[in-house]
Amino acid sequence: MSEDNSQYILPNSQPIVTLDCDTAFNALTNNEKLYSHYLSKAAWTGSLIVFVQTSPESPLIFGLLHKVFLEESIENLKASALADGVSEDDFT
């Protein structure tokens, strides 16, 4: 019997929105801005621990994807994938 994974998968039509934090961030004091910056840095660095705890392969997969996305724009990556036969739905 197959498992129902629908609660873990977002539909491709799910909208992505950005958070507008400029007004709130600009209202912070310099000390609060520094605190926010270093808290964010700590969260990013600490997130790697979660990958290690998930599986031995996870940090390597993350590293690979991170390098790919640093080197290649999403537009170029999508064009390459579509040219190699990946469907629009699978890429999304």
C-alpha positions in Angstrom: 0.0 0.0 0.0 1.4 3.4 -0.9 1.7 6.2 1.5 -0.2 9.5 1.0 2.5 12.2 0.7 0.1 14.9 -0.4 0.4 16.8 2.9 4.2 17.2 2.2 4.0 18.3 -1.4 3.0 21.8 -2.5 1.2 22.2 -5.8 3.1 23.9 -8.6 0.5 26.6 -8.6 1.3 27.6 -5.0 2.2 31.3 -5.1 5.5 32.6 -3.7 5.5 36.0 -2.1 8.2 38.1 -0.7 8.0 39.6 2.7 8.3 43.4 2.8 10.5 44.0 5.9 12.1 47.3 4.8 10.0 49.6 7.0 10.3 47.4 10.1 14.1 46.9 9.6 14.7 50.6 9.0 12.9 51.4 12.3 15.4 49.3 14.3 18.3 50.9 16.1 21.8 50.1 14.8 22.3 47.6 17.7 19.0 45.8 16.8 20.1 45.7 13.2 23.4 44.1 14.2 21.6 41.6 16.4 19.2 40.7 13.6 22.1 40.3 11.2 24.1 38.0 13.5 21.0 36.0 14.5 20.3 35.4 10.8 23.9 34.3 10.2 23.8 31.9 13.2 20.5 30.4 11.9 22.0 29.9 8.4 25.1 28.2 9.8 23.2 26.2 12.4 20.8 24.9 9.7 23.6 22.6 8.5 23.3 20.6 11.7 19.8 19.7 10.7 21.1 18.3 7.4 23.6 16.1 9.3 20.8 14.9 11.6 18.5 14.1 8.7 20.8 11.7 6.8 24.5 11.3 6.0 23.8 12.3 2.4 21.9 15.5 3.2 24.8 17.9 3.7 26.4 16.8 0.5 23.2 17.2 -1.5 22.7 20.6 0.0 26.3 21.5 -0.9 25.8 20.4 -4.4 22.6 22.3 -4.9 24.0 25.4 -3.2 27.0 25.4 -5.6 24.7 24.9 -8.6 22.4 27.8 -7.6 25.4 30.1 -7.0 27.0 29.4 -10.4 23.8 29.3 -12.5 20.9 31.6 -12.7 17.5 30.0 -12.4 16.6 31.1 -15.9 19.8 29.4 -17.4 19.3 26.3 -15.3 15.7 26.1 -16.4 16.6 26.6 -20.1 19.3 23.8 -19.8 16.9 21.4 -18.1 14.1 22.0 -20.6 16.6 21.5 -23.5 17.6 18.2 -22.0 14.0 16.9 -21.8 12.9 17.8 -18.3 9.3 18.8 -18.4 8.1 22.2 -17.2 6.1 20.6 -14.4 9.1 18.5 -13.2 11.3 21.5 -13.2 8.9 23.5 -11.1 
